[in-house]
Amino acid sequence: MIKPEKCISCRTCELVCSFGHYQEFNPSLSNVTVMDYEKAAVTIPVMCMQCEEPACMKVCPVGAISRNENGAFVMDEAKCIVCKMCMNACPLGNISFNPVKRKVFKCDLCDGDPKCAKFCPSGAIVYGEAVEMERKKAIADQLKDVYGLEG
């Protein structure tokens, strides 16, 4: 879960992600991107939201994206043909391409222990059980009904 109001733009999430996956402190290799909206004076960490029905998985012509034992949708590098259709299908743009390594990559939840959440000093990125997220979603749906909101 992302709590944008808590993000302090330290970019620790980008650094620990790239180091954890590639042993390099290189934000361009991170599965997390901190977006800076200067006019609104807001920064927001953006990453794969592990959609319930991911468009990226549906469009992959070789089945390189699947759900792992930790519940994360992950990329199988051995199957991926780097067509980049998944990048185009993601409505939030949370799949990236590394031109040096010629590799498409996305968040894999660090095998159930996401470093971005673990090391976020302000609590802007929180990893929780799906049950807790479903509970919060149900509460949000109830509030929408109470206040007659759509969406």
Secondary structure by P-SEA (a helix, b strand, c coil): ccccccccccaaaaaaaaaacccccccccccbbbbbbccccbbbbbccccccccccccccccccccccccccccccccccccccccccccccccccccccccccccccccccccccccccccccbbbbcaaaaaaaaaaaaaaaaaacccc
